[in-house]
Amino acid sequence: MPFYRGIDGRTPEGRRTAAGVLGLRETIAEAGVPDRRANGRLLLATWNVREFGKSKYGVRSPEPLYYIAEI
């Protein structure tokens, strides 16, 4: 399980990010996504990383990077 040192729980953004990561972790667990072990299965997931969490001005905040790391 990753440890995210950059999330500051004292700020509103940090609390939102922490809640988002924990929610994502719970959703993945509830969905029954198989563990990442080599057992003959192939897990494939994709999304448009270029646009993930990016504003129209091209700046990406650290928050989406935590979600990418969790997945």
KETI-14724 format. One record per atom (N, C-alpha, C, CB): x, y, z; atom name; chain; residue number from 1; residue in one letter. Coordinates in Angstrom, 1 decimal, m for minus. Glycine has a CB too. Layout:
N
SITE       X       Y       Z  dokol  drenfi  firo  drendren
SITE       X       Y       Z     CA       A   NUM         A
...
This chain:
71
SITE       X       Y       Z  dokol  drenfi  firo  drendren
SITE     0.8    m1.2     0.0      N       A     1         M
SITE     0.0     0.0     0.0     CA       A     1         M
SITE     0.9     1.2     0.0      C       A     1         M
SITE    m1.0     0.0     1.2     CB       A     1         M
SITE     0.7     2.1    m0.9      N       A     2         P
SITE     1.5     3.3    m1.0     CA       A     2         P
SITE     1.3     4.3     0.2      C       A     2         P
SITE     1.3     4.1    m2.3     CB       A     2         P
SITE     2.3     5.0     0.5      N       A     3         F
SITE     2.2     6.1     1.5     CA       A     3         F
SITE     2.4     7.4     0.8      C       A     3         F
SITE     3.2     5.9     2.7     CB       A     3         F
SITE     1.5     8.3     0.9      N       A     4         Y
SITE     1.5     9.6     0.2     CA       A     4         Y
SITE     2.0    10.7     1.1      C       A     4         Y
SITE     0.1     9.9    m0.5     CB       A     4         Y
SITE     3.2    11.0     1.1      N       A     5         R
SITE     3.8    12.0     2.0     CA       A     5         R
SITE     3.3    13.4     1.6      C       A     5         R
SITE     5.3    12.0     2.0     CB       A     5         R
SITE     3.0    13.7     0.4      N       A     6         G
SITE     2.7    15.0    m0.1     CA       A     6         G
SITE     1.3    15.5     0.2      C       A     6         G
SITE     2.9    15.1    m1.5     CB       A     6         G
SITE     0.5    14.6     0.8      N       A     7         I
SITE    m0.9    15.0     1.1     CA       A     7         I
SITE    m0.9    15.6     2.5      C       A     7         I
SITE    m1.9    13.8     1.1     CB       A     7         I
SITE    m1.3    16.9     2.6      N       A     8         D
SITE    m1.3    17.6     3.8     CA       A     8         D
SITE    m2.7    17.6     4.4      C       A     8         D
SITE    m0.7    19.1     3.6     CB       A     8         D
SITE    m3.0    16.8     5.4      N       A     9         G
SITE    m4.4    16.7     5.9     CA       A     9         G
SITE    m4.8    18.0     6.7      C       A     9         G
SITE    m4.4    15.6     6.8     CB       A     9         G
SITE    m3.9    18.9     6.8      N       A    10         R
SITE    m4.3    20.2     7.5     CA       A    10         R
SITE    m5.0    21.2     6.5      C       A    10         R
SITE    m3.1    20.8     8.1     CB       A    10         R
SITE    m5.0    20.9     5.2      N       A    11         T
SITE    m5.5    21.8     4.3     CA       A    11         T
SITE    m6.8    21.2     3.7      C       A    11         T
SITE    m4.5    22.2     3.1     CB       A    11         T
SITE    m7.7    22.0     3.2      N       A    12         P
SITE    m8.9    21.5     2.5     CA       A    12         P
SITE    m8.6    20.6     1.3      C       A    12         P
SITE    m9.9    22.6     2.1     CB       A    12         P
SITE    m7.6    21.0     0.5      N       A    13         E
SITE    m7.2    20.3    m0.6     CA       A    13         E
SITE    m6.6    18.9    m0.2      C       A    13         E
SITE    m6.2    21.0    m1.5     CB       A    13         E
SITE    m5.8    18.9     0.9      N       A    14         G
SITE    m5.2    17.7     1.3     CA       A    14         G
SITE    m6.3    16.7     1.9      C       A    14         G
SITE    m4.2    18.0     2.4     CB       A    14         G
SITE    m7.2    17.2     2.6      N       A    15         R
SITE    m8.3    16.4     3.1     CA       A    15         R
SITE    m9.2    15.8     2.0      C       A    15         R
SITE    m9.2    17.2     4.1     CB       A    15         R
SITE    m9.4    16.6     0.9      N       A    16         R
SITE   m10.2    16.2    m0.2     CA       A    16         R
SITE    m9.4    15.1    m1.0      C       A    16         R
SITE   m10.5    17.3    m1.2     CB       A    16         R
SITE    m8.1    15.3    m1.1      N       A    17         T
SITE    m7.3    14.3    m1.8     CA       A    17         T
SITE    m7.2    13.0    m1.0      C       A    17         T
SITE    m5.9    14.8    m2.0     CB       A    17         T
SITE    m7.0    13.1     0.3      N       A    18         A
SITE    m7.0    11.9     1.1     CA       A    18         A
SITE    m8.3    11.1     1.1      C       A    18         A
SITE    m6.7    12.2     2.6     CB       A    18         A
SITE    m9.4    11.8     1.1      N       A    19         A
SITE   m10.7    11.2     1.0     CA       A    19         A
SITE   m10.9    10.6    m0.3      C       A    19         A
SITE   m11.9    12.2     1.3     CB       A    19         A
SITE   m10.5    11.2    m1.4      N       A    20         G
SITE   m10.6    10.7    m2.7     CA       A    20         G
SITE    m9.7     9.4    m2.9      C       A    20         G
SITE   m10.1    11.7    m3.8     CB       A    20         G
SITE    m8.5     9.4    m2.4      N       A    21         V
SITE    m7.7     8.2    m2.5     CA       A    21         V
SITE    m8.3     7.0    m1.7      C       A    21         V
SITE    m6.2     8.5    m2.0     CB       A    21         V
SITE    m8.8     7.3    m0.5      N       A    22         L
SITE    m9.4     6.3     0.3     CA       A    22         L
SITE   m10.7     5.8    m0.3      C       A    22         L
SITE    m9.7     6.8     1.7     CB       A    22         L
SITE   m11.5     6.7    m0.9      N       A    23         G
SITE   m12.7     6.2    m1.6     CA       A    23         G
SITE   m12.3     5.4    m2.8      C       A    23         G
SITE   m13.5     7.4    m2.1     CB       A    23         G
SITE   m11.3     5.8    m3.5      N       A    24         L
SITE   m10.9     5.0    m4.7     CA       A    24         L
SITE   m10.4     3.6    m4.3      C       A    24         L
SITE    m9.7     5.7    m5.5     CB       A    24         L
SITE    m9.6     3.5    m3.2      N       A    25         R
SITE    m9.2     2.3    m2.6     CA       A    25         R
SITE   m10.3     1.4    m2.3      C       A    25         R
SITE    m8.2     2.5    m1.4     CB       A    25         R
SITE   m11.4     1.9    m1.6      N       A    26         E
SITE   m12.5     1.1    m1.2     CA       A    26         E
SITE   m13.3     0.7    m2.4      C       A    26         E
SITE   m13.5     2.0    m0.3     CB       A    26         E
SITE   m13.5     1.5    m3.4      N       A    27         T
SITE   m14.2     1.2    m4.7     CA       A    27         T
SITE   m13.5     0.0    m5.4      C       A    27         T
SITE   m14.3     2.4    m5.6     CB       A    27         T
SITE   m12.2     0.1    m5.5      N       A    28         I
SITE   m11.4    m1.0    m6.1     CA       A    28         I
SITE   m11.6    m2.3    m5.3      C       A    28         I
SITE    m9.9    m0.6    m6.2     CB       A    28         I
SITE   m11.5    m2.2    m4.0      N       A    29         A
SITE   m11.7    m3.4    m3.2     CA       A    29         A
SITE   m13.1    m4.0    m3.4      C       A    29         A
SITE   m11.4    m3.1    m1.7     CB       A    29         A
SITE   m14.1    m3.2    m3.4      N       A    30         E
SITE   m15.5    m3.7    m3.5     CA       A    30         E
SITE   m15.8    m4.2    m4.9      C       A    30         E
SITE   m16.5    m2.5    m3.2     CB       A    30         E
SITE   m15.1    m3.7    m5.9      N       A    31         A
SITE   m15.3    m4.2    m7.3     CA       A    31         A
SITE   m14.7    m5.5    m7.5      C       A    31         A
SITE   m14.8    m3.2    m8.2     CB       A    31         A
SITE   m13.9    m6.0    m6.6      N       A    32         G
SITE   m13.3    m7.3    m6.7     CA       A    32         G
SITE   m12.2    m7.3    m7.8      C       A    32         G
SITE   m14.4    m8.3    m7.1     CB       A    32         G
SITE   m11.5    m6.3    m7.9      N       A    33         V
SITE   m10.4    m6.2    m8.8     CA       A    33         V
SITE    m9.3    m7.2    m8.3      C       A    33         V
SITE    m9.8    m4.8    m9.0     CB       A    33         V
SITE    m8.8    m8.1    m9.1      N       A    34         P
SITE    m7.8    m9.1    m8.7     CA       A    34         P
SITE    m6.6    m8.4    m8.2      C       A    34         P
SITE    m7.5   m10.1    m9.8     CB       A    34         P
SITE    m5.9    m9.1    m7.3      N       A    35         D
SITE    m4.6    m8.6    m6.8     CA       A    35         D
SITE    m3.6    m8.6    m8.0      C       A    35         D
SITE    m4.0    m9.5    m5.7     CB       A    35         D
SITE    m2.6    m7.8    m7.8      N       A    36         R
SITE    m1.5    m7.6    m8.8     CA       A    36         R
SITE    m0.5    m8.7    m8.6      C       A    36         R
SITE    m0.9    m6.2    m8.8     CB       A    36         R
SITE    m0.8    m9.9    m8.8      N       A    37         R
SITE     0.1   m11.0    m8.6     CA       A    37         R
SITE     0.2   m11.7   m10.0      C       A    37         R
SITE    m0.2   m12.0    m7.5     CB       A    37         R
SITE     1.4   m12.3   m10.2      N       A    38         A
SITE     1.5   m13.0   m11.5     CA       A    38         A
SITE     0.9   m14.4   m11.3      C       A    38         A
SITE     3.1   m13.2   m11.8     CB       A    38         A
SITE    m0.3   m14.6   m11.8      N       A    39         N
SITE    m1.0   m15.9   m11.7     CA       A    39         N
SITE    m1.7   m16.3   m13.0      C       A    39         N
SITE    m2.1   m15.8   m10.6     CB       A    39         N
SITE    m1.1   m15.8   m14.1      N       A    40         G
SITE    m1.7   m16.2   m15.4     CA       A    40         G
SITE    m2.8   m15.3   m15.9      C       A    40         G
SITE    m2.2   m17.5   m15.3     CB       A    40         G
SITE    m3.1   m14.2   m15.2      N       A    41         R
SITE    m4.1   m13.3   m15.6     CA       A    41         R
SITE    m3.5   m12.0   m16.1      C       A    41         R
SITE    m5.1   m13.0   m14.5     CB       A    41         R
SITE    m4.2   m11.4   m17.0      N       A    42         L
SITE    m3.7   m10.1   m17.5     CA       A    42         L
SITE    m4.7    m9.0   m17.1      C       A    42         L
SITE    m3.5   m10.1   m19.0     CB       A    42         L
SITE    m4.3    m8.0   m16.3      N       A    43         L
SITE    m5.1    m6.9   m16.0     CA       A    43         L
SITE    m4.8    m5.7   m16.9      C       A    43         L
SITE    m5.0    m6.5   m14.5     CB       A    43         L
SITE    m5.7    m5.2   m17.5      N       A    44         L
SITE    m5.5    m4.1   m18.4     CA       A    44         L
SITE    m6.4    m2.9   m18.1      C       A    44         L
SITE    m5.6    m4.5   m19.9     CB       A    44         L
SITE    m5.9    m1.8   m17.9      N       A    45         A
SITE    m6.7    m0.6   m17.6     CA       A    45         A
SITE    m6.1     0.6   m18.4      C       A    45         A
SITE    m6.8    m0.2   m16.1     CB       A    45         A
SITE    m7.0     1.4   m18.9      N       A    46         T
SITE    m6.5     2.6   m19.7     CA       A    46         T
SITE    m7.3     3.8   m19.5      C       A    46         T
SITE    m6.4     2.2   m21.2     CB       A    46         T
SITE    m6.7     4.9   m19.6      N       A    47         W
SITE    m7.4     6.2   m19.6     CA       A    47         W
SITE    m6.5     7.2   m20.3      C       A    47         W
SITE    m7.7     6.7   m18.1     CB       A    47         W
SITE    m7.0     8.3   m20.6      N       A    48         N
SITE    m6.3     9.3   m21.3     CA       A    48         N
SITE    m5.5    10.1   m20.3      C       A    48         N
SITE    m7.2    10.3   m22.2     CB       A    48         N
SITE    m4.2     9.7   m20.1      N       A    49         V
SITE    m3.4    10.3   m19.0     CA       A    49         V
SITE    m3.1    11.8   m19.4      C       A    49         V
SITE    m2.1     9.6   m18.9     CB       A    49         V
SITE    m3.1    12.1   m20.6      N       A    50         R
SITE    m2.8    13.5   m21.0     CA       A    50         R
SITE    m3.9    14.4   m20.5      C       A    50         R
SITE    m2.7    13.6   m22.6     CB       A    50         R
SITE    m5.1    14.0   m20.5      N       A    51         E
SITE    m6.2    14.8   m20.1     CA       A    51         E
SITE    m6.6    14.6   m18.6      C       A    51         E
SITE    m7.4    14.6   m21.0     CB       A    51         E
SITE    m6.1    13.6   m17.9      N       A    52         F
SITE    m6.6    13.2   m16.6     CA       A    52         F
SITE    m6.2    14.3   m15.6      C       A    52         F
SITE    m5.9    11.9   m16.2     CB       A    52         F
SITE    m7.2    15.0   m15.1      N       A    53         G
SITE    m7.0    16.0   m14.1     CA       A    53         G
SITE    m6.3    17.3   m14.6      C       A    53         G
SITE    m6.1    15.5   m13.0     CB       A    53         G
SITE    m6.4    17.5   m15.9      N       A    54         K
SITE    m5.8    18.7   m16.5     CA       A    54         K
SITE    m6.8    19.8   m16.7      C       A    54         K
SITE    m5.0    18.3   m17.8     CB       A    54         K
SITE    m6.4    21.0   m16.4      N       A    55         S
SITE    m7.3    22.1   m16.7     CA       A    55         S
SITE    m7.2    22.5   m18.1      C       A    55         S
SITE    m7.1    23.3   m15.7     CB       A    55         S
SITE    m8.0    23.4   m18.6      N       A    56         K
SITE    m7.9    23.8   m20.0     CA       A    56         K
SITE    m6.7    24.6   m20.3      C       A    56         K
SITE    m9.1    24.7   m20.3     CB       A    56         K
SITE    m5.9    25.0   m19.2      N       A    57         Y
SITE    m4.7    25.8   m19.4     CA       A    57         Y
SITE    m3.5    24.9   m19.4      C       A    57         Y
SITE    m4.6    26.9   m18.3     CB       A    57         Y
SITE    m3.7    23.6   m19.2      N       A    58         G
SITE    m2.6    22.7   m19.2     CA       A    58         G
SITE    m1.8    22.4   m17.9      C       A    58         G
SITE    m1.6    23.1   m20.2     CB       A    58         G
SITE    m2.4    22.9   m16.8      N       A    59         V
SITE    m1.7    22.7   m15.5     CA       A    59         V
SITE    m2.4    21.5   m14.8      C       A    59         V
SITE    m1.8    24.0   m14.6     CB       A    59         V
SITE    m1.6    20.6   m14.4      N       A    60         R
SITE    m2.2    19.4   m13.7     CA       A    60         R
SITE    m1.8    19.6   m12.2      C       A    60         R
SITE    m1.6    18.1   m14.3     CB       A    60         R
SITE    m2.7    19.5   m11.3      N       A    61         S
SITE    m2.4    19.6    m9.9     CA       A    61         S
SITE    m1.9    18.2    m9.4      C       A    61         S
SITE    m3.7    20.0    m9.1     CB       A    61         S
SITE    m1.3    18.1    m8.3      N       A    62         P
SITE    m0.8    16.9    m7.8     CA       A    62         P
SITE    m1.9    15.8    m7.5      C       A    62         P
SITE     0.0    17.1    m6.5     CB       A    62         P
SITE    m3.1    16.3    m7.2      N       A    63         E
SITE    m4.2    15.4    m6.8     CA       A    63         E
SITE    m4.4    14.3    m7.8      C       A    63         E
SITE    m5.5    16.2    m6.7     CB       A    63         E
SITE    m4.6    14.5    m9.1      N       A    64         P
SITE    m4.8    13.4   m10.0     CA       A    64         P
SITE    m3.6    12.4   m10.0      C       A    64         P
SITE    m5.0    13.9   m11.4     CB       A    64         P
SITE    m2.4    12.9    m9.7      N       A    65         L
SITE    m1.2    12.0    m9.7     CA       A    65         L
SITE    m1.3    11.0    m8.6      C       A    65         L
SITE     0.1    12.8    m9.6     CB       A    65         L
SITE    m1.9    11.4    m7.5      N       A    66         Y
SITE    m2.2    10.4    m6.4     CA       A    66         Y
SITE    m3.2     9.3    m6.8      C       A    66         Y
SITE    m2.7    11.1    m5.1     CB       A    66         Y
SITE    m4.2     9.8    m7.5      N       A    67         Y
SITE    m5.2     8.8    m8.0     CA       A    67         Y
SITE    m4.6     7.8    m9.0      C       A    67         Y
SITE    m6.4     9.5    m8.6     CB       A    67         Y
SITE    m3.7     8.3    m9.9      N       A    68         I
SITE    m3.0     7.5   m10.9     CA       A    68         I
SITE    m2.2     6.5   m10.1      C       A    68         I
SITE    m2.2     8.3   m11.9     CB       A    68         I
SITE    m1.4     6.9    m9.1      N       A    69         A
SITE    m0.5     6.1    m8.4     CA       A    69         A
SITE    m1.3     5.0    m7.6      C       A    69         A
SITE     0.3     6.9    m7.4     CB       A    69         A
SITE    m2.5     5.3    m7.1      N       A    70         E
SITE    m3.3     4.4    m6.4     CA       A    70         E
SITE    m3.8     3.3    m7.3      C       A    70         E
SITE    m4.5     5.1    m5.7     CB       A    70         E
SITE    m4.2     3.6    m8.5      N       A    71         I
SITE    m4.7     2.7    m9.5     CA       A    71         I
SITE    m3.5     1.8    m9.9      C       A    71         I
SITE    m5.3     3.3   m10.7     CB       A    71         I
